[in-house]
Amino acid sequence: MSGKRTDLAALVSGGQRRAEQPQPVEPAPPLVKRERREVVKLAPEVGAEARNAVWFLRTQGVPAATLAGLVGEAVRRELDRLRAEHGIDAFPEGHGALPAGRPLGR
């Protein structure tokens, strides 16, 4: 507290206070592209087997295994297969909302 009192006393008495040098401002780190959350419903047996697979992988030396990683990799492989099957490099951008639910007959 004595430092504050001295500083206040200098101000009140008209004494000069040493000006602090402005600190350089560091640029903000680049924004990290966040993943978008997509919610999908799986058949109960598929979801159970996927969860079991993640638990199994974690006990087999793959501690970073996650359900999101497993599903993401499966979707990526299927998208690659579908692009190859249809002879395209990329799917055209869709517009509007996708129909909800499972297709009839499945």
MIZA-813424 format. One record per atom (N, C-alpha, C, O): residue in three letters; residue number from 0; atom name; x, y, z. Coordinates in pm, whole numbers. Each point is the difference from the previous one (the first is absolute). Example, Ala and Ser with C-alpha at 12.3 -4.5 7.8 and 13.67 -1.06 7.14 Angstrom:
# residues 2
<"ala",0,"N",<1319,-569,780>>,
<"ala",0,"CA",<-89,119,0>>,
<"ala",0,"C",<90,120,0>>,
<"ala",0,"O",<104,-2,66>>,
<"ser",1,"N",<-139,107,-138>>,
<"ser",1,"CA",<82,119,6>>,
<"ser",1,"C",<-77,109,73>>,
<"ser",1,"O",<51,111,17>>,
This chain:
# residues 106
<"met",0,"N",<80,-120,0>>,
<"met",0,"CA",<-80,120,0>>,
<"met",0,"C",<84,126,0>>,
<"met",0,"O",<-41,102,-54>>,
<"ser",1,"N",<158,-110,114>>,
<"ser",1,"CA",<83,120,8>>,
<"ser",1,"C",<36,50,-139>>,
<"ser",1,"O",<15,121,-18>>,
<"gly",2,"N",<1,-210,-80>>,
<"gly",2,"CA",<28,42,-137>>,
<"gly",2,"C",<-114,82,-58>>,
<"gly",2,"O",<24,99,-70>>,
<"lys",3,"N",<-146,-138,99>>,
<"lys",3,"CA",<-116,75,-48>>,
<"lys",3,"C",<-8,136,68>>,
<"lys",3,"O",<-32,100,-64>>,
<"arg",4,"N",<61,-98,191>>,
<"arg",4,"CA",<-5,128,73>>,
<"arg",4,"C",<102,96,-58>>,
<"arg",4,"O",<-31,118,-20>>,
<"thr",5,"N",<151,-165,-7>>,
<"thr",5,"CA",<103,86,-56>>,
<"thr",5,"C",<-44,52,-135>>,
<"thr",5,"O",<17,118,-30>>,
<"asp",6,"N",<-72,-205,-52>>,
<"asp",6,"CA",<-45,38,-133>>,
<"asp",6,"C",<-111,104,10>>,
<"asp",6,"O",<2,100,-72>>,
<"leu",7,"N",<-100,-123,161>>,
<"leu",7,"CA",<-109,95,19>>,
<"leu",7,"C",<52,131,55>>,
<"leu",7,"O",<-44,107,-41>>,
<"ala",8,"N",<138,-115,132>>,
<"ala",8,"CA",<58,122,57>>,
<"ala",8,"C",<68,81,-108>>,
<"ala",8,"O",<-8,123,-1>>,
<"ala",9,"N",<77,-191,-91>>,
<"ala",9,"CA",<67,72,-108>>,
<"ala",9,"C",<-102,68,-90>>,
<"ala",9,"O",<23,112,-46>>,
<"leu",10,"N",<-133,-178,21>>,
<"leu",10,"CA",<-103,60,-85>>,
<"leu",10,"C",<-65,120,68>>,
<"leu",10,"O",<-21,105,-62>>,
<"val",11,"N",<-11,-120,191>>,
<"val",11,"CA",<-66,107,72>>,
<"val",11,"C",<93,120,14>>,
<"val",11,"O",<-45,114,-9>>,
<"ser",12,"N",<172,-140,30>>,
<"ser",12,"CA",<95,110,19>>,
<"ser",12,"C",<47,61,-131>>,
<"ser",12,"O",<81,93,0>>,
<"gly",13,"N",<-132,-144,-110>>,
<"gly",13,"CA",<39,57,-129>>,
<"gly",13,"C",<128,-61,-55>>,
<"gly",13,"O",<54,47,-99>>,
<"gly",14,"N",<-7,-153,164>>,
<"gly",14,"CA",<122,-66,-47>>,
<"gly",14,"C",<-24,-71,-132>>,
<"gly",14,"O",<-113,-34,-35>>,
<"gln",15,"N",<217,13,-35>>,
<"gln",15,"CA",<-9,-67,-130>>,
<"gln",15,"C",<1,-151,20>>,
<"gln",15,"O",<81,-53,76>>,
<"arg",16,"N",<-168,-16,-143>>,
<"arg",16,"CA",<-4,-145,1>>,
<"arg",16,"C",<62,-49,-129>>,
<"arg",16,"O",<-28,54,-107>>,
<"arg",17,"N",<110,-155,117>>,
<"arg",17,"CA",<67,-52,-119>>,
<"arg",17,"C",<-104,-66,-91>>,
<"arg",17,"O",<-78,-84,43>>,
<"ala",18,"N",<78,124,-168>>,
<"ala",18,"CA",<-96,-56,-96>>,
<"ala",18,"C",<40,-143,-33>>,
<"ala",18,"O",<117,-29,-25>>,
<"glu",19,"N",<-215,-60,25>>,
<"glu",19,"CA",<25,-139,-35>>,
<"glu",19,"C",<4,-12,-151>>,
<"glu",19,"O",<-79,61,-71>>,
<"gln",20,"N",<172,-142,24>>,
<"gln",20,"CA",<11,-25,-142>>,
<"gln",20,"C",<-111,-95,-43>>,
<"gln",20,"O",<-23,-101,67>>,
<"pro",21,"N",<-46,130,-177>>,
<"pro",21,"CA",<-104,-93,-46>>,
<"pro",21,"C",<64,-131,-43>>,
<"pro",21,"O",<105,-2,-64>>,
<"gln",22,"N",<-169,-107,100>>,
<"gln",22,"CA",<48,-132,-37>>,
<"gln",22,"C",<-44,-31,-142>>,
<"gln",22,"O",<-113,31,-37>>,
<"pro",23,"N",<203,-92,-43>>,
<"pro",23,"CA",<-42,-35,-137>>,
<"pro",23,"C",<-113,-103,6>>,
<"pro",23,"O",<-1,-90,83>>,
<"val",24,"N",<-91,107,-173>>,
<"val",24,"CA",<-115,-91,-7>>,
<"val",24,"C",<35,-114,-95>>,
<"val",24,"O",<36,23,-115>>,
<"glu",25,"N",<-47,-146,166>>,
<"glu",25,"CA",<28,-115,-84>>,
<"glu",25,"C",<-123,-28,-85>>,
<"glu",25,"O",<-113,12,46>>,
<"pro",26,"N",<136,-51,-172>>,
<"pro",26,"CA",<-116,-33,-84>>,
<"pro",26,"C",<-72,-122,55>>,
<"pro",26,"O",<61,-90,57>>,
<"ala",27,"N",<-191,89,-75>>,
<"ala",27,"CA",<-80,-113,47>>,
<"ala",27,"C",<36,-124,-80>>,
<"ala",27,"O",<32,9,-118>>,
<"pro",28,"N",<-36,-125,184>>,
<"pro",28,"CA",<29,-122,-75>>,
<"pro",28,"C",<-105,-22,-107>>,
<"pro",28,"O",<-114,45,15>>,
<"pro",29,"N",<150,-113,-124>>,
<"pro",29,"CA",<-99,-23,-106>>,
<"pro",29,"C",<-118,-80,53>>,
<"pro",29,"O",<16,-87,86>>,
<"leu",30,"N",<-132,116,-138>>,
<"leu",30,"CA",<-120,-71,42>>,
<"leu",30,"C",<8,-146,-44>>,
<"leu",30,"O",<40,-30,-112>>,
<"val",31,"N",<-77,-57,202>>,
<"val",31,"CA",<-1,-143,-30>>,
<"val",31,"C",<-137,-34,-57>>,
<"val",31,"O",<-103,36,56>>,
<"lys",32,"N",<104,-104,-169>>,
<"lys",32,"CA",<-126,-39,-60>>,
<"lys",32,"C",<-65,-108,86>>,
<"lys",32,"O",<56,-108,16>>,
<"arg",33,"N",<-170,138,37>>,
<"arg",33,"CA",<-69,-95,88>>,
<"arg",33,"C",<-83,-96,-83>>,
<"arg",33,"O",<-54,34,-105>>,
<"glu",34,"N",<45,-154,157>>,
<"glu",34,"CA",<-82,-98,-68>>,
<"glu",34,"C",<-146,30,25>>,
<"glu",34,"O",<-37,51,106>>,
<"arg",35,"N",<-45,-82,-203>>,
<"arg",35,"CA",<-143,21,14>>,
<"arg",35,"C",<-61,-129,56>>,
<"arg",35,"O",<34,-109,-45>>,
<"arg",36,"N",<-121,123,138>>,
<"arg",36,"CA",<-66,-116,59>>,
<"arg",36,"C",<-116,-43,-89>>,
<"arg",36,"O",<-87,80,-33>>,
<"glu",37,"N",<89,-205,-4>>,
<"glu",37,"CA",<-109,-60,-77>>,
<"glu",37,"C",<-60,-110,88>>,
<"glu",37,"O",<72,-85,51>>,
<"val",38,"N",<-200,88,-35>>,
<"val",38,"CA",<-66,-100,83>>,
<"val",38,"C",<-66,-103,-91>>,
<"val",38,"O",<-81,34,-86>>,
<"val",39,"N",<117,-159,107>>,
<"val",39,"CA",<-60,-109,-76>>,
<"val",39,"C",<-46,-106,98>>,
<"val",39,"O",<59,-18,107>>,
<"lys",40,"N",<-163,-52,-144>>,
<"lys",40,"CA",<-48,-110,83>>,
<"lys",40,"C",<43,-130,-65>>,
<"lys",40,"O",<-15,-19,-121>>,
<"leu",41,"N",<70,-71,202>>,
<"leu",41,"CA",<44,-130,-49>>,
<"leu",41,"C",<-95,-106,51>>,
<"leu",41,"O",<-62,16,106>>,
<"ala",42,"N",<50,-123,-180>>,
<"ala",42,"CA",<-76,-115,49>>,
<"ala",42,"C",<67,-44,131>>,
<"ala",42,"O",<122,3,11>>,
<"pro",43,"N",<-202,-43,88>>,
<"pro",43,"CA",<58,-34,131>>,
<"pro",43,"C",<115,-99,-6>>,
<"pro",43,"O",<99,16,70>>,
<"glu",44,"N",<-112,-119,-155>>,
<"glu",44,"CA",<108,-100,-6>>,
<"glu",44,"C",<128,57,-62>>,
<"glu",44,"O",<110,-39,37>>,
<"val",45,"N",<-125,132,-132>>,
<"val",45,"CA",<118,64,-61>>,
<"val",45,"C",<68,91,102>>,
<"val",45,"O",<123,-2,13>>,
<"gly",46,"N",<-201,80,58>>,
<"gly",46,"CA",<56,88,103>>,
<"gly",46,"C",<71,-80,109>>,
<"gly",46,"O",<109,38,44>>,
<"ala",47,"N",<-170,-148,0>>,
<"ala",47,"CA",<61,-83,104>>,
<"ala",47,"C",<131,-59,-49>>,
<"ala",47,"O",<100,0,73>>,
<"glu",48,"N",<-98,-52,-196>>,
<"glu",48,"CA",<123,-60,-51>>,
<"glu",48,"C",<109,106,-18>>,
<"glu",48,"O",<117,-28,25>>,
<"ala",49,"N",<-155,148,-67>>,
<"ala",49,"CA",<98,108,-15>>,
<"ala",49,"C",<60,37,135>>,
<"ala",49,"O",<121,17,12>>,
<"arg",50,"N",<-206,-3,90>>,
<"arg",50,"CA",<52,30,134>>,
<"arg",50,"C",<92,-112,49>>,
<"arg",50,"O",<106,27,58>>,
<"asn",51,"N",<-146,-152,-80>>,
<"asn",51,"CA",<84,-113,40>>,
<"asn",51,"C",<134,3,-73>>,
<"asn",51,"O",<104,-31,58>>,
<"ala",52,"N",<-106,67,-185>>,
<"ala",52,"CA",<124,7,-78>>,
<"ala",52,"C",<94,105,59>>,
<"ala",52,"O",<121,-22,9>>,
<"val",53,"N",<-175,137,31>>,
<"val",53,"CA",<83,105,60>>,
<"val",53,"C",<61,-50,131>>,
<"val",53,"O",<119,19,24>>,
<"trp",54,"N",<-200,-82,61>>,
<"trp",54,"CA",<54,-54,126>>,
<"trp",54,"C",<107,-103,-28>>,
<"trp",54,"O",<104,-1,67>>,
<"phe",55,"N",<-126,-86,-165>>,
<"phe",55,"CA",<98,-101,-36>>,
<"phe",55,"C",<131,66,-45>>,
<"phe",55,"O",<108,-38,46>>,
<"leu",56,"N",<-118,136,-137>>,
<"leu",56,"CA",<119,67,-52>>,
<"leu",56,"C",<79,67,113>>,
<"leu",56,"O",<123,0,-1>>,
<"arg",57,"N",<-194,57,96>>,
<"arg",57,"CA",<67,66,112>>,
<"arg",57,"C",<79,-100,85>>,
<"arg",57,"O",<101,37,59>>,
<"thr",58,"N",<-146,-162,-52>>,
<"thr",58,"CA",<74,-101,77>>,
<"thr",58,"C",<111,-64,-82>>,
<"thr",58,"O",<80,-76,54>>,
<"gln",59,"N",<-75,107,-184>>,
<"gln",59,"CA",<99,-60,-89>>,
<"gln",59,"C",<107,100,-42>>,
<"gln",59,"O",<62,-15,-106>>,
<"gly",60,"N",<-41,116,186>>,
<"gly",60,"CA",<107,95,-29>>,
<"gly",60,"C",<-38,116,-88>>,
<"gly",60,"O",<87,67,-56>>,
<"val",61,"N",<-216,-41,42>>,
<"val",61,"CA",<-45,117,-76>>,
<"val",61,"C",<-81,89,96>>,
<"val",61,"O",<-122,9,-13>>,
<"pro",62,"N",<190,56,109>>,
<"pro",62,"CA",<-72,76,103>>,
<"pro",62,"C",<-76,121,-54>>,
<"pro",62,"O",<-89,51,67>>,
<"ala",63,"N",<123,-7,-187>>,
<"ala",63,"CA",<-67,118,-57>>,
<"ala",63,"C",<-126,-37,-78>>,
<"ala",63,"O",<-65,87,-57>>,
<"ala",64,"N",<31,-216,53>>,
<"ala",64,"CA",<-119,-42,-75>>,
<"ala",64,"C",<-124,66,59>>,
<"ala",64,"O",<-19,1,122>>,
<"thr",65,"N",<-65,54,-210>>,
<"thr",65,"CA",<-126,61,43>>,
<"thr",65,"C",<-110,-44,-94>>,
<"thr",65,"O",<25,-42,-113>>,
<"leu",66,"N",<-147,52,161>>,
<"leu",66,"CA",<-115,-33,-84>>,
<"leu",66,"C",<-7,98,-118>>,
<"leu",66,"O",<-28,-42,-113>>,
<"ala",67,"N",<52,169,138>>,
<"ala",67,"CA",<-2,99,-108>>,
<"ala",67,"C",<107,-31,-104>>,
<"ala",67,"O",<-25,13,-120>>,
<"gly",68,"N",<143,-53,164>>,
<"gly",68,"CA",<106,-34,-94>>,
<"gly",68,"C",<-35,-122,-83>>,
<"gly",68,"O",<24,-2,-121>>,
<"leu",69,"N",<-81,-100,186>>,
<"leu",69,"CA",<-39,-122,-71>>,
<"leu",69,"C",<-107,30,-105>>,
<"leu",69,"O",<11,-43,-115>>,
<"val",70,"N",<-114,116,155>>,
<"val",70,"CA",<-109,33,-93>>,
<"val",70,"C",<50,93,-110>>,
<"val",70,"O",<-35,-18,-117>>,
<"gly",71,"N",<116,115,153>>,
<"gly",71,"CA",<54,92,-100>>,
<"gly",71,"C",<81,-71,-106>>,
<"gly",71,"O",<-12,30,-119>>,
<"glu",72,"N",<97,-124,162>>,
<"glu",72,"CA",<81,-76,-95>>,
<"glu",72,"C",<-88,-87,-89>>,
<"glu",72,"O",<26,-12,-119>>,
<"ala",73,"N",<-129,-50,176>>,
<"ala",73,"CA",<-91,-84,-79>>,
<"ala",73,"C",<-74,84,-105>>,
<"ala",73,"O",<-15,-43,-115>>,
<"val",74,"N",<-29,160,154>>,
<"val",74,"CA",<-70,88,-95>>,
<"val",74,"C",<96,46,-109>>,
<"val",74,"O",<-37,3,-118>>,
<"arg",75,"N",<160,33,157>>,
<"arg",75,"CA",<100,44,-99>>,
<"arg",75,"C",<25,-110,-103>>,
<"arg",75,"O",<4,29,-120>>,
<"arg",76,"N",<13,-153,164>>,
<"arg",76,"CA",<23,-110,-94>>,
<"arg",76,"C",<-119,-23,-92>>,
<"arg",76,"O",<17,-25,-119>>,
<"glu",77,"N",<-137,35,174>>,
<"glu",77,"CA",<-120,-18,-85>>,
<"glu",77,"C",<-13,113,-100>>,
<"glu",77,"O",<-38,-25,-115>>,
<"leu",78,"N",<69,147,154>>,
<"leu",78,"CA",<-5,112,-95>>,
<"leu",78,"C",<102,-19,-111>>,
<"leu",78,"O",<-30,26,-117>>,
<"asp",79,"N",<150,-72,152>>,
<"asp",79,"CA",<102,-28,-102>>,
<"asp",79,"C",<-50,-107,-97>>,
<"asp",79,"O",<16,13,-121>>,
<"arg",80,"N",<-78,-118,176>>,
<"arg",80,"CA",<-53,-109,-84>>,
<"arg",80,"C",<-110,50,-92>>,
<"arg",80,"O",<-2,-35,-118>>,
<"leu",81,"N",<-88,116,170>>,
<"leu",81,"CA",<-111,53,-81>>,
<"leu",81,"C",<50,93,-110>>,
<"leu",81,"O",<-50,-5,-112>>,
<"arg",82,"N",<149,90,142>>,
<"arg",82,"CA",<56,88,-104>>,
<"arg",82,"C",<63,-85,-111>>,
<"arg",82,"O",<-18,29,-118>>,
<"ala",83,"N",<92,-133,156>>,
<"ala",83,"CA",<61,-88,-101>>,
<"ala",83,"C",<-107,-73,-81>>,
<"ala",83,"O",<11,-11,-122>>,
<"glu",84,"N",<-113,-38,190>>,
<"glu",84,"CA",<-108,-73,-68>>,
<"glu",84,"C",<-71,86,-102>>,
<"glu",84,"O",<-39,-48,-107>>,
<"his",85,"N",<22,176,138>>,
<"his",85,"CA",<-73,92,-89>>,
<"his",85,"C",<93,81,-90>>,
<"his",85,"O",<-46,82,-79>>,
<"gly",86,"N",<176,-106,91>>,
<"gly",86,"CA",<96,67,-88>>,
<"gly",86,"C",<5,150,17>>,
<"gly",86,"O",<13,73,-98>>,
<"ile",87,"N",<-23,-25,221>>,
<"ile",87,"CA",<5,144,24>>,
<"ile",87,"C",<110,32,101>>,
<"ile",87,"O",<40,-86,80>>,
<"asp",88,"N",<8,210,-85>>,
<"asp",88,"CA",<103,43,96>>,
<"asp",88,"C",<-62,56,128>>,
<"asp",88,"O",<58,-10,107>>,
<"ala",89,"N",<-177,68,-121>>,
<"ala",89,"CA",<-69,58,115>>,
<"ala",89,"C",<-151,-4,-24>>,
<"ala",89,"O",<-46,4,-114>>,
<"phe",90,"N",<-27,-14,221>>,
<"phe",90,"CA",<-146,4,-11>>,
<"phe",90,"C",<-44,144,-18>>,
<"phe",90,"O",<58,89,63>>,
<"pro",91,"N",<-158,-63,-147>>,
<"pro",91,"CA",<-50,137,-12>>,
<"pro",91,"C",<-63,43,131>>,
<"pro",91,"O",<-52,-81,76>>,
<"glu",92,"N",<59,210,-50>>,
<"glu",92,"CA",<-55,52,125>>,
<"glu",92,"C",<-151,-14,1>>,
<"glu",92,"O",<-68,37,-96>>,
<"gly",93,"N",<16,-90,204>>,
<"gly",93,"CA",<-145,-15,15>>,
<"gly",93,"C",<-61,128,55>>,
<"gly",93,"O",<69,83,59>>,
<"his",94,"N",<-199,-70,-78>>,
<"his",94,"CA",<-71,120,48>>,
<"his",94,"C",<-120,-45,81>>,
<"his",94,"O",<-71,-93,-39>>,
<"gly",95,"N",<48,158,149>>,
<"gly",95,"CA",<-115,-32,82>>,
<"gly",95,"C",<31,-112,99>>,
<"gly",95,"O",<111,-51,7>>,
<"ala",96,"N",<-213,17,69>>,
<"ala",96,"CA",<14,-103,103>>,
<"ala",96,"C",<-14,-139,-61>>,
<"ala",96,"O",<-77,-21,-94>>,
<"leu",97,"N",<152,-72,149>>,
<"leu",97,"CA",<-13,-140,-42>>,
<"leu",97,"C",<-127,-57,62>>,
<"leu",97,"O",<-43,44,107>>,
<"pro",98,"N",<-17,-142,-173>>,
<"pro",98,"CA",<-117,-65,61>>,
<"pro",98,"C",<41,-72,128>>,
<"pro",98,"O",<107,-60,5>>,
<"ala",99,"N",<-190,67,96>>,
<"ala",99,"CA",<31,-62,129>>,
<"ala",99,"C",<-42,-146,1>>,
<"ala",99,"O",<-89,-40,-76>>,
<"gly",100,"N",<150,-38,160>>,
<"gly",100,"CA",<-40,-138,20>>,
<"gly",100,"C",<69,-97,-93>>,
<"gly",100,"O",<84,38,-81>>,
<"arg",101,"N",<-120,-164,96>>,
<"arg",101,"CA",<56,-107,-81>>,
<"arg",101,"C",<-82,-17,-127>>,
<"arg",101,"O",<-121,25,1>>,
<"pro",102,"N",<184,-66,-110>>,
<"pro",102,"CA",<-76,-27,-122>>,
<"pro",102,"C",<-100,-112,24>>,
<"pro",102,"O",<24,-89,81>>,
<"leu",103,"N",<-136,93,-151>>,
<"leu",103,"CA",<-99,-105,16>>,
<"leu",103,"C",<58,-133,-47>>,
<"leu",103,"O",<78,-5,-95>>,
<"gly",104,"N",<-116,-102,162>>,
<"gly",104,"CA",<45,-132,-39>>,
<"gly",104,"C",<132,-41,64>>,
<"gly",104,"O",<53,-105,-34>>,
<"arg",105,"N",<1,184,124>>,
<"arg",105,"CA",<127,-36,65>>,
<"arg",105,"C",<-19,-19,147>>,
<"arg",105,"O",<95,-31,71>>,
